[in-house]
Amino acid sequence: MPDVANAVTDPAAVTDLESVLADTETLIGGVLPDQRHLRTPCADFDVAQLVDHMVGWAGSFAARLSGREPDLDPNTFHAGGDPGEQFHGFCADIVAGYRRPGEAPSLPVGILLMDFLGHGWDLAKATGQPVPYTDRQANTALAAGRQMLKPEYRGPGKAFGLEVPAPQGSTTVQQLVAFLGRDPAWTPQPA
Protein backbone atom coordinates (compact mmCIF):
# COMPACT_ATOMS: atom_id res chain seq x y z
CA MET A 1 0.00 0.00 0.00
CA PRO A 2 1.42 3.44 -0.85
CA ASP A 3 2.25 5.75 2.03
CA VAL A 4 -0.57 8.21 1.27
CA ALA A 5 -0.26 9.91 4.62
CA ASN A 6 3.17 11.17 3.67
CA ALA A 7 2.66 11.52 -0.08
CA VAL A 8 2.15 15.25 0.18
CA THR A 9 2.58 16.11 -3.48
CA ASP A 10 1.54 12.94 -5.32
CA PRO A 11 0.01 14.38 -8.52
CA ALA A 12 -2.92 11.93 -8.51
CA ALA A 13 -3.74 12.73 -4.87
CA VAL A 14 -3.53 16.48 -5.57
CA THR A 15 -5.86 16.04 -8.56
CA ASP A 16 -8.27 14.10 -6.35
CA LEU A 17 -8.06 16.87 -3.75
CA GLU A 18 -8.74 19.54 -6.37
CA SER A 19 -11.85 17.64 -7.48
CA VAL A 20 -13.05 17.06 -3.88
CA LEU A 21 -12.60 20.77 -3.12
CA ALA A 22 -14.55 21.78 -6.26
CA ASP A 23 -17.37 19.38 -5.37
CA THR A 24 -17.38 20.64 -1.78
CA GLU A 25 -17.60 24.23 -3.03
CA THR A 26 -20.68 23.22 -5.05
CA LEU A 27 -22.23 21.70 -1.93
CA ILE A 28 -21.55 24.86 0.08
CA GLY A 29 -23.09 26.96 -2.69
CA GLY A 30 -26.13 24.68 -2.72
CA VAL A 31 -27.13 25.38 0.88
CA LEU A 32 -30.47 27.19 0.94
CA PRO A 33 -31.14 29.94 3.49
CA ASP A 34 -33.79 27.87 5.29
CA GLN A 35 -31.31 24.97 5.68
CA ARG A 36 -28.76 26.86 7.78
CA HIS A 37 -29.92 25.45 11.11
CA LEU A 38 -30.61 21.87 10.07
CA ARG A 39 -28.88 19.10 11.99
CA THR A 40 -25.95 17.29 10.35
CA PRO A 41 -24.39 13.84 10.81
CA CYS A 42 -21.55 15.65 12.59
CA ALA A 43 -23.33 16.09 15.93
CA ASP A 44 -21.23 19.13 16.91
CA PHE A 45 -22.49 21.26 14.02
CA ASP A 46 -25.67 22.44 12.37
CA VAL A 47 -25.39 23.31 8.67
CA ALA A 48 -24.26 26.92 9.24
CA GLN A 49 -21.65 25.87 11.80
CA LEU A 50 -20.41 23.10 9.49
CA VAL A 51 -19.99 25.56 6.61
CA ASP A 52 -18.11 27.96 8.91
CA HIS A 53 -15.88 25.08 10.03
CA MET A 54 -15.13 23.98 6.47
CA VAL A 55 -14.41 27.47 5.16
CA GLY A 56 -12.34 28.34 8.25
CA TRP A 57 -10.18 25.24 7.95
CA ALA A 58 -9.76 25.84 4.22
CA GLY A 59 -8.43 29.31 5.13
CA SER A 60 -6.06 27.87 7.71
CA PHE A 61 -4.77 25.18 5.33
CA ALA A 62 -4.40 27.76 2.53
CA ALA A 63 -2.26 29.99 4.73
CA ARG A 64 -0.02 27.10 5.79
CA LEU A 65 0.42 25.92 2.21
CA SER A 66 1.23 29.47 1.11
CA GLY A 67 3.94 29.79 3.76
CA ARG A 68 1.97 32.20 5.95
CA GLU A 69 0.82 31.97 9.51
CA PRO A 70 -2.98 31.56 9.51
CA ASP A 71 -4.65 34.89 10.24
CA LEU A 72 -7.90 33.30 11.35
CA ASP A 73 -8.94 30.79 13.97
CA PRO A 74 -10.76 28.03 12.08
CA ASN A 75 -12.61 27.01 15.24
CA THR A 76 -14.28 30.42 15.68
CA PHE A 77 -14.43 31.50 12.02
CA HIS A 78 -17.73 32.78 10.62
CA ALA A 79 -18.13 32.73 6.83
CA GLY A 80 -19.39 35.90 5.20
CA GLY A 81 -22.32 36.38 2.85
CA ASP A 82 -20.84 34.16 0.14
CA PRO A 83 -19.12 31.22 1.82
CA GLY A 84 -18.76 29.37 -1.50
CA GLU A 85 -16.72 32.23 -2.90
CA GLN A 86 -14.56 32.39 0.23
CA PHE A 87 -14.02 28.64 0.07
CA HIS A 88 -13.12 28.90 -3.64
CA GLY A 89 -10.41 31.47 -2.97
CA PHE A 90 -8.88 29.42 -0.17
CA CYS A 91 -8.99 26.26 -2.27
CA ALA A 92 -7.12 27.93 -5.14
CA ASP A 93 -4.32 28.67 -2.65
CA ILE A 94 -4.42 25.10 -1.31
CA VAL A 95 -4.02 23.51 -4.75
CA ALA A 96 -1.35 26.04 -5.77
CA GLY A 97 0.55 25.23 -2.58
CA TYR A 98 0.71 21.55 -3.46
CA ARG A 99 1.68 22.25 -7.08
CA ARG A 100 4.31 24.90 -6.31
CA PRO A 101 7.78 23.77 -7.40
CA GLY A 102 10.42 23.47 -4.72
CA GLU A 103 10.27 22.00 -1.26
CA ALA A 104 7.21 19.86 -0.67
CA PRO A 105 4.71 21.12 1.90
CA SER A 106 4.67 19.29 5.23
CA LEU A 107 0.87 19.00 5.24
CA PRO A 108 -0.20 15.61 3.83
CA VAL A 109 -2.84 15.71 1.09
CA GLY A 110 -4.60 12.79 2.78
CA ILE A 111 -5.54 14.95 5.79
CA LEU A 112 -7.36 17.42 3.57
CA LEU A 113 -9.02 14.68 1.51
CA MET A 114 -10.28 13.01 4.67
CA ASP A 115 -11.50 16.27 6.20
CA PHE A 116 -13.26 17.80 3.21
CA LEU A 117 -14.70 14.56 1.88
CA GLY A 118 -16.03 13.62 5.32
CA HIS A 119 -17.53 17.02 6.05
CA GLY A 120 -18.75 17.36 2.47
CA TRP A 121 -20.66 14.11 2.96
CA ASP A 122 -22.11 15.58 6.18
CA LEU A 123 -23.26 18.68 4.31
CA ALA A 124 -24.73 16.73 1.38
CA LYS A 125 -26.69 14.44 3.68
CA ALA A 126 -27.98 17.29 5.87
CA THR A 127 -29.15 19.40 2.93
CA GLY A 128 -30.46 16.63 0.66
CA GLN A 129 -27.84 17.18 -2.02
CA PRO A 130 -26.29 14.27 -3.93
CA VAL A 131 -22.98 13.03 -2.49
CA PRO A 132 -20.55 13.88 -5.32
CA TYR A 133 -17.43 12.00 -4.24
CA THR A 134 -15.97 8.95 -5.95
CA ASP A 135 -14.86 5.72 -4.36
CA ARG A 136 -11.35 6.39 -5.69
CA GLN A 137 -11.18 9.69 -3.79
CA ALA A 138 -12.63 8.05 -0.69
CA ASN A 139 -10.15 5.17 -0.96
CA THR A 140 -7.21 7.60 -0.89
CA ALA A 141 -8.75 9.44 2.08
CA LEU A 142 -9.52 6.19 3.90
CA ALA A 143 -5.99 4.85 3.37
CA ALA A 144 -4.58 8.12 4.75
CA GLY A 145 -6.91 7.99 7.73
CA ARG A 146 -5.97 4.41 8.55
CA GLN A 147 -2.30 5.45 8.54
CA MET A 148 -2.69 8.67 10.53
CA LEU A 149 -5.72 8.52 12.82
CA LYS A 150 -4.58 7.19 16.17
CA PRO A 151 -7.01 5.83 18.80
CA GLU A 152 -6.20 8.69 21.20
CA TYR A 153 -7.83 11.15 18.74
CA ARG A 154 -11.17 9.31 18.88
CA GLY A 155 -14.11 9.34 21.23
CA PRO A 156 -16.27 11.78 23.19
CA GLY A 157 -14.76 15.25 23.34
CA LYS A 158 -12.09 14.37 20.77
CA ALA A 159 -11.58 15.51 17.17
CA PHE A 160 -12.94 12.24 15.71
CA GLY A 161 -15.73 9.89 16.68
CA LEU A 162 -15.25 6.21 17.28
CA GLU A 163 -15.31 4.12 14.13
CA VAL A 164 -18.70 2.56 13.45
CA PRO A 165 -19.28 -0.61 11.44
CA ALA A 166 -20.02 -0.06 7.77
CA PRO A 167 -22.80 -2.30 6.46
CA GLN A 168 -21.82 -5.14 4.16
CA GLY A 169 -21.73 -3.92 0.57
CA SER A 170 -20.99 -0.30 1.56
CA THR A 171 -19.33 1.96 -0.97
CA THR A 172 -15.87 3.26 -0.15
CA VAL A 173 -17.41 6.66 0.61
CA GLN A 174 -19.69 4.99 3.17
CA GLN A 175 -16.72 3.06 4.60
CA LEU A 176 -14.83 6.35 5.00
CA VAL A 177 -17.65 8.08 6.86
CA ALA A 178 -18.06 5.02 9.10
CA PHE A 179 -14.31 5.14 9.78
CA LEU A 180 -14.75 8.82 10.72
CA GLY A 181 -17.50 7.89 13.21
CA ARG A 182 -20.61 8.65 11.14
CA ASP A 183 -23.54 6.35 10.51
CA PRO A 184 -23.47 5.76 6.72
CA ALA A 185 -27.27 5.35 6.79
CA TRP A 186 -27.82 8.74 8.52
CA THR A 187 -30.90 10.62 7.38
CA PRO A 188 -32.17 14.02 8.52
CA GLN A 189 -34.43 13.93 11.56
CA PRO A 190 -37.04 16.51 12.44
CA ALA A 191 -35.76 19.17 14.82
FENWOMO-V759468 format. One record per helix or strand. SS is the DSSP state (hx for helix, st for strand). FROM is the first residue (numbers start at 1). LEN is the number of residues. If there is no record, write none. Layout:
# FENWOMO-V759468
ss/from/len
SS/FROM/LEN
SS/FROM/LEN
This chain:
# FENWOMO-V759468
ss/from/len
hx/11/19
hx/33/3
st/39/1
st/46/1
hx/47/19
hx/83/17
hx/109/19
hx/135/14
hx/151/3
st/154/1
st/160/1
hx/172/8
